[in-house]
Amino acid sequence: MRPTLAAFPATRLRRTRQSAAVRALVQENSLSVGDLIWPVFLCDGTDVVQPVASMPGVNRLSVDRVVQAAREAHALGIPAICLFPYTDPAKKTADCAEAWNPDNLSNTATRAIKDAVPDIAIMTDVALDPYNSMGHDGFVVDGKIINDETVEALVKQALSQARAGADIIGPSDMMDGRIGAMRSALESEGFKDVMLLSYAAKYASAFYGPFRDAVGASGALKGDKTTYQMNPANSDEALRLVERDLAEGADMVMVKPGMPYLDICRRVKDTFGAPTFAYQVSGEYAMIAGAAQNGWIDGEKAMLESLMCFKRAGCDGVLSYFAPQVARLLNG
């Protein structure tokens, strides 16, 4: 049982808030550069920096530029960078074959970063939406997203990323059984040390809009993703999904989006104790960055507060587009 506090004035809870020094002594959670994964967007070309209109301060980068970004991240102490490609629409097909092309944007960037900055961890995304002419994470047949055939394709995609040198593979597709299938294939192909950070509890959220702009999926998407991404009204279901993915071989799990689902982060961490991450998604970023750009909020304070909230909710780390800005602030 929790002990009963002495009555006022013997207990004055403000005593431990009276100065910065005392507040630091009793602070329960902390945010460090080591908690950050930086998501970056890739595009074709050389020396290309393309602003993403719906994400102030975020750009698509050509491979040479993303190598520079990886060098910057490593110098700042950011442990991992996560790659998301903007695929040429001409390469988007119903069979999504570009997803496992060894020379696609993601795999090319992975090899280039590994050559230049071997010590930074590279995370990749496994889902078909950047390569799908229908904009969905899986194959579409007669208007339905089919599961098992999609899983076979996702395994090919994951193996191509492992061969390119990815350290962490992030299945974001939400198909049933994909973690077990990928883990089995990675083991069989000799990639025993490649990690799976499963997007285990990924909700069908309105907060993904700017991301879909960034990877060019918004215009291609037909319908919505409610038959495979989670209902925002559900909480217990998230625990079943996380339990399943851990049982199938996930090394780490993710909740996505982040701030609207801090209750899920806490439940996952308390229930399983596994490495738990959250994705501060594009819509969350855009709200903070856009409001700061308009002078409506203190952008730096809101950014740091939002990330501290993830740590308080039990997260071990956060994917955030703010990563380099936060790292500079934390590094002084």
Buried (B, 14 or more C-beta within 10 A) or exposed (E): EEEEEEEEEEEEEEEEEEEEEEEEEEEEEEBEBEBBBBBBBBBBEEEBEBEBEBBBBBBBBBBBBBBBBBBBBBEBEBBBBBBBBBBEEEBBEEEBEBBBBEEBBBBBBBBBBBEBBEEBBBBBBBBBBBBBBBBBBBBBEEEEBEBEEBBEBBBBBBBBBBBBBBBBBBBBBBBEBBBBBBBEBBEEBEBEEBBBBBBBBBBBBEBBBBBBBBBBBBEBBEEEBEEBBBEBEBBEBBBEBBBBBBEBBBBBBBBBBBBBBBEBBBBBBEEBEBBBBBBBBBBBBBBBBBBBEEEEBEBEEBBBEBBBBBBBBBBBBBBBBBBBBBBEBBEE
